[in-house]
Structures are given as C-alpha cells and as structure tokens.
Amino acid sequence: MRKTLAIIEKDENGYGAYTPDLKDSVISGSGMSVEAAKADFLTAYKEVIDSYTDSGEAVPDELKDLTFEYKYDVSAFFNQFDCINASKFAALAGISPSLMRHYKLGDQYISEKQLEKIESAAHELGRRLLAISM
C-alpha cells in the first residue's frame, strides 16, 4: 500500500476532499459533512479504478493500492471531531474563543502561526487521550 495526501476543506457547498499529490489523476469528493465528503471521495477513487479495469486498460501506477492520509482545514477538523468544544479547545491552543468559533465556521482567515497553535493543541490533546487508563 502507498499513502497519498487527501485534503478536506470547507467550501461554499459543504466540504470537499481532493488529492493534490497525484500527477496525472484527480480524485475528488464532496458532501455536507466531512464523513459525506470522505465517502464520496472514496467512491470516486473506486470509480476511477473501475473505469480502467472495465475498459481493459492498465491502472496507472500512481493509483494502485492507495491509502489516504487526511489533512483537515480547521472547519473540517471541528466537523469531523464534533465532540470537541471549540471554545474550550481555544484555551488549550491559546487562542481567543470567539476567534476559534470563526475559524470553526470557516469565515475567518487563519495565519500560519495560528494554524500551528491549533495543530499543536490537537496533538497535545491526542497525547493526553493516549495517556488515559480506565
């Protein structure tokens, strides 16, 4: 199996997923939620593979045995992990709760510095969760 990047972003119609790293192929999907966009994206991938095999053509090497590593924008992150309270997460990230709510809605530009804070906070939360025993 070979991994390739799939980006999930909020857009004007909901959420979109696409592969930026493939050279000769485009795989994309969309939906009203991250899960719907991912499902549509995976269906599109299967349909691309099927179109080659149904026509008797060889599947291009870049499409063979792919697995996808998902990269989220902030809005897609909070949609995918909707159990996370954006205001409380903002405190962990050191960001204003009202600004974090705007990032969650996708209606505010996020600087690279702010994005790094959010990603670091998500990783810190993950480390904390992994350290739990019950």
N, C-alpha and C positions, 0 to 999 in steps of 0.2 A: 504494500500500500504506500502511496505517495501523498503527502499532505500539501494542500494549497490553501491560500487565504480566501475566505469569503467575508466580505464586508456587509454589515447590516446597518442601515441608516434609516432614520425617519425622513419621509419625503411628503410632498403635498397630498399624496393618496393613501398614506398609511406608512408602511415600512417596505423597504426594498433590500434585496440581497443580490450581490454580484461578485464575480471573480475578477480581480484586477491583474492577476499574475499570469493568466493563460495568454499565450502569444497569438494563437490562431483561432481561438474559440471564445465565445461569450456565453456564460451561463448566468441567468438572472431569474429572480422571482419576486413576487410582491404579495402583500396581504395587509389586512387591517391590524394585525398584531405581529410580533416577531415570530411567534410559532407558525402563523399562517404564511409569512414570507419565507421562512425556512422550509416549510413543507412544499410550497410552490417551487422554490429553488431546487430542492432535491428531485421533484417531479420533472422539472426542466432538464436537469442533468440526465436522468434516466431516459427521457425522450430523445435527447441528443445521441446518447449511446445507441438506443433502439433504432434511430434513423439510419445510422451507419450499418448496423448489423442487418436490418430489414432490407437495405438496398444492396447488400453483399460487399460493401466497402469495408476496408480495414479501419478500425477505430484508431484515430491519431494517438500517438504515444502520450501526448500531454493530457489526454482524457482517460487513459487506462488506470483502473484501480485507484481512483482518487478518494481521499478522505478530506474533509474540510475543517479548517481551524477558523472559528468565527471571531471576527473583530467587530465590536459594537460601538456605535456612537453613544453619547450619554443617554439620549432619549430611548434608544433601543435597549440599552442596559437596564434602565428602570422598568421598561415594559416587560423584558424577559424575566427580571427578578423583582416582580411587583410586591414581594413580601418585605422588601427593604423600604423603610420610611426615608424619603428624600431629605426631609428636614433634619432628622437625627443623623443620617449619613453625612450631611453637610458639616455637622460639628466634628465628626471623625476626620473629614477632609480639610477642615479649617477654612471653610467657605461659608459665606452668608446663606442662611436657609432660603431666603427669598430668591437669591441668585440661583441657587441649586434647583429650585422649583422651575425657574425659567429654562435652565439647561435641560431639565427633565421634559418640559413641553417642547423643546427644540426651537424656541423663539428668541434665543439669545446666543450671540457668538461666544465661543469658548476659546480662550487663548491657549497656546501650547502649555504654558505654565499651569493654568487652572486644570487642564486635561491631565497633566502629570500628577497633580494633587489628587484628583478623583481616582485615577488608576492606582496610585499608591494606597489610597484608603481602601479601595476594593481588595487589593492584595492583602492588606493588613487584616481586613475583616475575614478573608479566607483563611489566613494563618490562625486567627483566633478561633474560628469554627473548627479547624482541623485539630486544634489542641484540646477540644472538649472531650471529656469522658462522661458517660452517664451510666 
